[in-house]
Amino acid sequence: MELIVIRTDASQKLGSGHIMRCLTLAENLRNLGITIEFITRNHPGNLSEQVERKGFKVHSLINIDKTQSQTNLIKQEKLLGVKQLTDSNATVQILANRRPDWIIVDHYSLDYRWEEKVRPYTKKIMVIDDLANRKHNCDLLLDQNYIYDQTRYDQLLLTDTIKLLGPKYALLRKDFIKNRKNHNQNNFIIKNVFVFFGGTDFDNLTIMSLKALSQPKLKHLSVDVVIGSANPHKLKLKTEIDKHPNMELYIQIDNMAELMAKADIAIGAGGTTTWERMVIGIPSIVVTLADNQVDLTRDLSQDGYINWIGNADQVDEWVIYNALIEAIKNPDQLREQACSCQNLVNGKGAQVVADLLINGPSADILVMRRAKSSDALLYWCWANDLTVRESAFNQKSIKWRGHQIWFEKRLKDVNAILLILECDFGSVGQVRFDRSGSNYKIDYSIAKQFRGFGLGKEMLKKAIDYLQEKHAYTLIGEVKKGNLASKKIFEELGFSKISSPRYGVDLFQLQYVPQLQN
């Protein structure tokens, strides 16, 4: 594996969260020896220079689509600034003759139509999303949100798509893990406050928070204020902060985790920084800035992880002031909140995701089980995969109704054993044994999302171990000539090549003789 391309944007309207979490994943992938390149659109506040300073190549797309009026864009495309088709065509031009191993897409304006357009130019597609409001054609989807409904993507994705759902996959930089607080030694007397409302903060909630913190009962607190370089209120904020010796302003910093770790409480927005505050273990007062932040933030607040005080248009300096006063009065509640946050978010999500993309699941988490009726659709998707059909002796696509009948019949057949290999990340593949006398013919396939990780040998080994009949038997594998990968797997498992009566077929067999018990 050599190249992964990331398609994402930052802008004054979109914010910086998409770029920042993709940078985190990119750095973890680079640590594994992978070349990473970004494709971003040249919006105001695009952060491309920051990405380049991190050592990544950036392909910049023109912001304005001059061939059509912006009024022709559908609502979903407003943040993109162009039609999806325009964006996919521009992306394809960059990808031509490159064929990266993965394209990672993190953009609310892009969906299955964009993904279908670029799929011929990559081996696999990963989507980062947290809206669950549009269909995707991808191999892996990551939603790091705190999700009650684990089925919300079921109608939006292909059946065999890998789904990584929940805060354990949150893409957080290593320095946030390094700066986790030890709350066994913290009595939660609030002395230091951390304020950050994202890279842009159009609503200027930062200055609203500063006004609350300037009230007589709170003026004793030390306040660290962080803003992004794209914040349109920089000059006003600097002027305000210069009036207060207890306040310090930081612009577009890299040591966010260190500043957070100094704080006893945070005031900020929903979104990506929610997970950063939680992994460090800072109780937080949260204001939602966008509709897509509301459900997540409300659920976290209801379950006691944070204190959500409303949307940006519902909050003023006195709402923030009262929330701070209430927090100061309840130190035990703050301690409980902070510990709960750290239990929910361990901060290792970026490492887990990067390792999965490059190395696949480790052998020790693979589990074999018998197939059941509810697996029919999964088997059908696997059977109709283009690569599977090309390797099959019958290359015609399989109709759903015919498959249903065949599948139920095989489940009930005493001479058929249908197995599925699973792991924490989803179903990896299938192995079928068809018995005739003392012979077991093997059929197997790996889901396309899990190909390229060398799992075929491990899957067949686990299936053979699962079989373990008490009598002697022979395992037989039929391989289409030219399928060198399957041929190698059988040979490595100790199968011997034997003469085949069928033209274009290599035949492999393994004799199994049970060990005598003492």
C-alpha positions in Angstrom: 0.0 0.0 0.0 1.5 3.3 -1.0 -1.0 6.2 -1.5 -4.2 7.4 0.2 -6.0 10.6 -1.0 -8.3 12.6 1.3 -11.1 14.8 -0.2 -12.3 17.3 2.4 -12.8 21.1 2.8 -12.6 23.9 5.4 -14.1 27.3 4.9 -15.6 30.2 6.9 -19.1 28.6 6.4 -18.1 25.0 6.8 -15.6 25.5 9.7 -12.3 23.7 10.3 -13.5 20.4 11.9 -13.4 18.3 8.8 -9.9 19.2 7.9 -8.6 18.9 11.5 -10.0 15.3 12.0 -8.7 14.3 8.6 -5.2 15.7 9.4 -5.3 13.6 12.6 -6.0 10.4 10.6 -3.5 11.4 7.9 -0.7 11.7 10.5 -1.5 8.3 11.9 -1.5 6.8 8.4 1.8 8.5 7.6 3.3 6.9 10.7 2.5 3.6 9.1 4.5 4.5 6.0 1.7 5.7 3.8 1.9 8.7 1.4 -1.1 11.0 2.0 -2.4 13.7 -0.3 -5.3 16.1 0.1 -7.8 17.4 -2.4 -9.4 20.6 -1.1 -11.5 23.4 -2.6 -10.1 26.9 -2.5 -12.8 28.4 -0.2 -12.1 31.5 2.0 -10.7 30.0 5.2 -9.6 26.8 3.5 -6.6 25.9 5.8 -4.6 24.5 2.8 -1.4 26.2 4.0 -1.8 24.5 7.4 -2.2 21.1 5.8 1.0 21.8 3.7 2.9 22.9 6.8 2.1 19.5 8.2 4.0 18.0 5.3 1.1 16.9 3.0 0.7 17.7 -0.6 -2.5 19.6 -1.4 -4.3 19.6 -4.7 -6.4 22.8 -4.8 -9.7 22.9 -6.7 -11.1 26.2 -8.0 -13.9 27.5 -5.7 -16.4 29.0 -8.2 -18.1 27.1 -10.9 -18.2 29.7 -13.7 -20.4 27.6 -16.0 -23.5 27.9 -13.8 -25.1 30.2 -11.3 -24.8 29.4 -7.6 -28.6 29.6 -7.5 -28.7 26.3 -9.5 -27.0 24.4 -6.6 -29.2 22.2 -4.5 -29.1 22.8 -0.7 -26.7 20.0 -0.2 -24.2 21.6 -2.6 -24.1 25.1 -1.1 -21.2 24.4 1.2 -19.3 22.8 -1.8 -19.8 25.8 -4.0 -20.2 23.7 -7.2 -22.2 20.8 -8.5 -21.2 17.4 -7.3 -20.5 16.4 -10.9 -18.2 19.3 -11.3 -16.3 18.3 -8.2 -16.1 14.6 -9.1 -14.8 15.4 -12.6 -12.1 17.6 -11.1 -11.2 15.0 -8.6 -11.0 12.3 -11.3 -8.5 14.5 -13.3 -6.2 14.5 -10.3 -6.6 10.8 -9.7 -6.1 9.7 -13.3 -3.4 7.1 -13.6 -2.7 7.2 -9.8 -5.3 4.7 -8.4 -4.8 5.2 -4.7 -5.5 2.4 -2.3 -8.1 4.4 -0.5 -10.0 7.7 -1.1 -11.2 9.1 2.2 -14.2 11.5 1.8 -15.2 13.9 4.6 -17.8 16.3 3.2 -21.5 16.9 3.9 -22.1 17.9 0.2 -20.9 14.7 -1.3 -22.8 11.4 -1.6 -23.1 8.1 -3.5 -23.2 9.9 -6.9 -19.8 11.5 -6.3 -18.5 8.2 -4.9 -19.7 6.2 -7.9 -18.0 8.6 -10.3 -14.6 8.3 -8.6 -14.8 4.5 -7.7 -13.0 3.3 -10.9 -10.0 5.4 -9.9 -9.4 3.9 -6.4 -9.3 0.5 -4.8 -11.5 1.4 -1.8 -13.6 4.3 -0.5 -14.0 5.4 3.1 -16.6 8.0 4.1 -16.5 10.1 7.3 -20.0 11.3 8.1 -22.2 12.2 11.1 -25.4 13.2 9.5 -26.9 9.9 8.2 -29.0 11.9 5.7 -27.8 10.6 2.3 -26.8 7.4 0.6 -23.2 6.4 0.2 -21.4 3.9 -2.1 -18.4 3.2 0.1 -16.4 0.3 1.6 -16.2 1.8 5.1 -18.1 4.5 6.9 -17.0 6.2 10.1 -19.4 8.1 12.3 -17.7 9.0 15.6 -20.9 10.4 17.1 -22.6 9.2 20.3 -25.4 7.3 18.6 -28.5 5.8 20.1 -29.7 4.3 16.9 -27.1 1.8 15.6 -29.3 1.0 12.5 -29.6 4.6 11.2 -27.3 3.9 8.2 -28.8 0.5 7.3 -30.9 2.0 4.5 -28.2 4.3 3.3 -25.3 1.9 2.7 -24.7 -1.4 0.9 -25.2 -4.4 3.1 -21.6 -5.4 3.4 -20.2 -1.9 4.2 -18.0 -1.7 7.2 -19.5 0.6 9.8 -17.4 2.1 12.5 -19.9 3.8 14.8 -19.3 5.6 18.1 -16.8 7.8 20.1 -14.3 4.9 20.4 -13.4 5.7 16.8 -13.2 9.5 17.4 -10.2 10.9 15.4 -8.2 12.6 18.0 -4.5 13.6 18.0 -2.1 11.7 20.3 -1.4 14.8 22.4 -5.0 14.7 23.7 -4.4 11.2 25.1 -1.0 12.4 26.5 -2.8 15.2 28.4 -5.6 13.2 30.0 -6.3 14.5 33.5 -6.0 12.4 36.6 -9.3 13.1 38.5 -8.3 11.1 41.6 -6.2 14.1 42.6 -8.6 16.9 41.5 -11.0 18.5 43.9 -12.6 20.5 41.1 -12.1 24.0 42.5 -12.6 26.0 39.3 -9.7 28.3 38.7 -9.0 28.0 35.0 -11.4 28.3 32.1 -10.9 27.2 28.4 -12.9 28.9 25.7 -13.0 27.7 22.1 -15.9 27.9 19.6 -14.2 26.4 16.5 -12.2 27.8 13.7 -14.6 30.6 12.6 -17.2 31.3 15.3 -19.4 33.5 13.0 -21.9 34.1 15.9 -19.0 35.5 18.0 -19.9 33.3 21.0 -16.4 33.8 22.2 -16.9 37.5 23.0 -20.3 36.6 24.6 -18.4 34.1 26.9 -15.8 36.8 27.7 -18.6 39.2 28.8 -20.0 36.5 31.1 -16.5 35.8 32.5 -16.0 39.6 33.1 -18.8 39.7 35.7 -17.6 40.4 39.3 -18.2 36.9 40.6 -16.1 35.4 37.8 -13.3 37.9 37.4 -10.9 35.9 39.6 -10.8 33.1 37.0 -7.9 32.6 34.6 -9.2 32.3 31.0 -7.5 30.9 27.9 -9.2 31.8 24.7 -8.5 30.0 21.4 -9.7 31.1 18.0 -8.9 30.0 14.4 -7.0 32.1 11.9 -10.3 32.4 9.9 -12.2 34.0 12.8 -13.7 37.2 11.4 -13.8 38.8 14.8 -10.1 38.6 15.6 -9.5 42.3 16.1 -12.5 42.9 18.3 -11.5 39.9 20.4 -8.0 41.0 20.9 -9.1 44.5 21.9 -11.5 43.0 24.5 -9.0 40.5 25.9 -6.3 43.2 26.2 -8.6 44.9 28.8 -8.4 41.9 31.1 -5.1 40.8 32.6 -6.6 37.4 33.6 -7.3 36.5 29.9 -5.0 35.2 27.2 -5.7 34.9 23.4 -4.3 32.1 21.2 -4.7 32.0 17.4 -4.5 28.8 15.3 -2.3 26.9 17.8 -0.9 23.4 17.7 -0.8 22.9 21.5 -4.6 22.9 22.1 -4.4 19.8 24.3 -1.9 21.4 26.7 -4.2 24.4 27.1 -7.2 22.2 27.6 -5.4 20.2 30.3 -4.7 23.4 32.3 -8.5 24.1 32.4 -10.9 23.1 35.1 -13.9 23.7 32.9 -14.5 24.5 29.2 -17.0 26.6 27.3 -17.3 25.7 23.6 -19.2 24.4 20.6 -20.5 21.0 19.8 -18.8 19.0 17.1 -15.2 17.6 17.0 -13.9 19.5 20.0 -16.5 17.7 22.1 -14.4 14.6 21.9 -11.2 16.5 22.6 -12.6 17.9 25.8 -14.0 14.5 26.8 -10.8 12.5 26.3 -8.8 15.0 28.4 -11.6 14.9 31.0 -12.8 18.5 31.2 -16.4 19.3 32.2 -17.9 21.5 29.6 -20.6 24.0 28.9 -21.7 23.5 25.3 -23.5 25.7 22.7 -24.5 24.1 19.4 -23.6 26.1 16.3 -25.3 23.9 13.6 -28.4 21.7 13.3 -26.2 18.6 12.8 -24.7 19.1 16.3 -28.0 19.2 18.2 -28.9 15.5 18.5 -25.5 14.4 19.6 -25.1 17.2 22.1 -28.6 16.8 23.5 -28.0 13.0 24.0 -24.6 13.6 25.7 -26.2 16.2 28.0 -29.1 14.0 28.9 -26.7 11.2 29.8 -24.7 13.5 32.0 -21.5 13.8 30.0 -21.7 17.6 29.2 -24.0 20.6 30.0 -25.8 21.7 26.8 -27.2 25.2 27.3 -28.8 25.6 23.9 -28.3 26.7 20.3 -26.3 29.8 19.3 -29.5 31.8 18.8 -30.8 30.8 22.3 -27.8 31.8 24.3 -26.6 35.1 25.7 -23.9 36.2 28.2 -26.3 35.6 31.1 -27.1 32.1 30.1 -23.4 31.3 30.0 -22.8 33.2 33.3 -25.5 31.2 35.1 -24.2 27.9 33.8 -20.7 28.8 35.2 -22.1 29.8 38.6 -24.1 26.6 38.8 -21.0 24.5 37.9 -18.9 26.2 40.5 -21.5 25.2 43.1 -21.4 21.5 42.2 -17.8 20.2 42.2 -18.9 16.6 42.8 -21.1 16.7 39.7 -18.2 18.0 37.7 -15.9 15.2 38.9 -18.4 12.6 37.9 -19.0 14.2 34.5 -15.2 14.3 33.8 -14.6 10.7 34.7 -17.6 9.5 32.7 -16.3 11.4 29.6 -12.9 9.7 29.9 -14.6 6.3 30.2 -16.6 6.9 27.0 -13.7 8.3 24.9 -10.3 6.7 25.2 -8.7 8.8 22.4 -7.3 5.8 20.4 -9.8 6.0 17.5 -7.4 7.4 14.9 -4.8 4.7 15.6 -7.5 2.0 15.4 -8.9 3.3 12.1 -5.5 3.8 10.5 -4.4 0.3 11.4 -7.6 -1.1 10.1 -7.2 0.7 6.7 -3.6 -0.5 6.3 -3.4 -3.9 8.0 -7.0 -5.1 8.3 -8.3 -6.8 11.4 -5.9 -8.8 13.5 -6.2 -12.6 13.5 -7.0 -12.7 17.3 -10.4 -10.9 16.8 -11.6 -13.1 14.0 -14.4 -15.5 15.0 -16.1 -18.2 12.9 -19.9 -18.9 13.2 -22.6 -20.8 11.4 -24.7 -18.9 8.9 -28.3 -18.2 9.6 -31.4 -17.1 7.6 -30.8 -13.4 8.3 -27.4 -13.7 6.4 -29.1 -14.3 3.0 -28.8 -10.7 1.8 -25.1 -10.5 2.9 -24.3 -13.8 1.0 -26.2 -12.4 -2.1 -24.1 -9.2 -2.1 -20.9 -11.2 -1.7 -21.9 -13.7 -4.5 -22.6 -10.9 -6.9 -19.4 -9.0 -6.3 -17.6 -8.5 -9.6 -14.4 -10.1 -8.5 -16.2 -13.1 -7.1 -18.2 -13.6 -10.3 -15.0 -13.4 -12.4 -13.4 -16.1 -10.2 -16.5 -18.3 -10.3 -17.0 -21.1 -12.8 -20.5 -19.7 -13.5 -20.0 -16.0 -14.1 -23.6 -14.9 -14.5 -25.1 -12.6 -11.9 -27.4 -14.2 -9.4 -31.0 -13.2 -9.0 -32.3 -12.4 -5.6 -35.3 -14.8 -5.6 -33.3 -17.7 -6.8 -30.6 -17.0 -4.2 -33.2 -16.9 -1.4 -34.5 -20.4 -2.4 -30.9 -21.8 -2.7 -29.8 -20.2 0.6 -32.6 -21.6 2.7 -32.2 -25.0 1.0 -28.5 -25.1 1.8 -29.0 -24.1 5.5 -31.3 -27.1 5.9 -29.0 -29.5 4.0 -27.2 -31.8 6.4 -24.4 -32.2 3.8 -23.7 -28.4 3.7 -21.9 -26.4 6.3 -22.1 -22.6 5.8 -19.8 -20.5 7.9 -19.2 -16.7 8.3 -16.0 -15.2 9.6 -16.6 -12.1 11.7 -14.7 -9.4 13.7 -15.5 -6.3 15.6 -15.6 -4.4 12.3 -18.1 -6.6 10.5 -18.4 -9.8 8.5 -15.2 -10.7 6.7 -16.2 -13.5 4.4 -17.7 -17.0 4.0 -16.6 -20.6 3.8 -18.9 -23.4 2.6 -18.2 -27.1 2.9 -20.3 -29.5 0.7 -20.0 -33.1 1.9 -20.1 -36.1 -0.4 -19.2 -39.3 1.4 -15.9 -38.6 3.2 -15.0 -35.6 0.9 -15.6 -32.0 1.7 -15.5 -29.6 -1.2 -14.6 -26.0 -0.2 -16.1 -22.8 -1.5 -15.0 -19.5 0.0 -14.9 -15.7 -0.6 -13.7 -12.6 1.2 -15.8 -9.4 1.3 -14.1 -6.8 -1.0 -13.7 -4.4 2.0 -11.4 -6.9 3.7 -9.3 -7.9 0.6 -5.6 -7.2 0.4 -4.9 -8.0 4.1 -3.9 -11.6 3.7 -7.0 -12.9 5.5 -7.8 -15.8 3.1 -5.4 -18.2 4.7 -6.5 -17.4 8.3 -10.2 -17.7 7.3 -9.8 -21.1 5.7 -7.6 -22.3 8.7 -10.3 -21.3 11.1 -13.0 -22.9 9.0 -11.1 -26.2 8.8 -10.5 -26.1 12.6 -14.3 -25.5 13.0 -15.0 -28.6 10.9 -12.8 -31.1 12.8 -14.9 -34.2 12.2 -14.1 -37.3 14.3 -13.6 -39.5 11.3 -11.0 -39.3 8.5 -12.0 -37.1 5.6 -10.6 -35.3 2.6 -10.8 -31.6 1.9 -11.0 -30.6 -1.7 -10.4 -27.1 -3.2 -11.2 -26.2 -6.8 -9.4 -23.2 -8.2 -9.9 -21.6 -11.5 -6.6 -21.5 -13.5 -5.1 -18.0 -13.1 -6.4 -17.5 -9.6 -2.9 -17.4 -8.1 -4.0 -16.0 -4.8 -6.3 -19.0 -4.0 -3.7 -21.4 -5.3 -1.1 -20.0 -2.9 -3.5 -20.1 0.1 -4.2 -23.8 -0.4 -0.5 -24.6 -0.8 0.4 -22.7 2.3 -2.2 -24.7 4.3 -0.6 -28.0 3.2 -2.9 -28.9 0.3 -1.4 -31.0 -2.5 -2.2 -30.3 -6.1 -3.7 -33.3 -7.9 -4.8 -34.0 -11.4 -8.1 -32.5 -12.3 -10.7 -34.0 -14.7 -12.0 -30.5 -15.6 -10.3 -28.2 -18.1 -9.2 -24.9 -16.7 -9.4 -26.1 -13.1 -6.6 -26.7 -10.6 -7.5 -29.3 -7.9 -6.1 -29.3 -4.4 -6.7 -31.8 -1.6 -5.8 -32.3 2.1 -6.2 -35.6 4.0 -7.3 -35.3 7.6 -6.8 -38.2 10.0 -8.0 -37.6 13.6 -5.5 -38.2 16.4 -6.2 -41.3 18.5 -7.2 -40.5 22.0 -5.3 -42.1 24.9 
